[in-house]
């Protein structure tokens, strides 16, 4: 009898030490099998991804899908959405910090970056960026011959009123020295951000090439510009750095 009680005590103690498995969530079951996935991985959280697309463009599911049959191909916007996914993946290759194949992983640019809750991205800053010189009454500065143009067409209004540099400043809310040489002439390539700005010009041209009827940036009509992504911030917003506010009741 004593041996039996010892054996029972040890058995109960060992069972108590076993890690307890959490109970299954109510209604939990196998993940739904989505049909007609051409770009998204089979293991992707499709419902979450689609909700992020909805928020990024400010639309409901039937904007891109057929009512009652989301797997159907009757809505041409569905194929456009696939083109946009492919485009974001190409854009990712411009940023070494990106990892994973969109929408998986981290990305400097995603749907939210350009759309910001609107189907048609904005291209023009609503207000001018005025630097310290402007605040002191300097300017507007006259146009002067340009030097060291590697990407912009000859004759591009680089300086002065309604200039391309003014558009860049409006888009990022930065002063000239952000990309230029500070105490050196602006034509000097001493600031690495100047070469980065050239890469961004190429990126804007690459993106616009996906849409018929656009010019070669900055000439002609544009679907996206520097302002489209930056919106007055040197670092564009994406899902990974979007700012959120608490509900009024919790403030």
Secondary structure by P-SEA (a helix, b strand, c coil): caaaaaaaaaaaaaaaacccccccccccccccccccccccccccaaaaaaaaaaaaaccccccccccccccccccaaaaaaaaaaaaaaaaaaaccccccccccccccccccccccccccccccccbbbbcccccccccccccccccccccccccccccccccaaaaaaaaccccccccccccccccccccaaaaaaaaaaaaaaaaaccccccccccccccccccccccccccccccccbbbbbcccccc
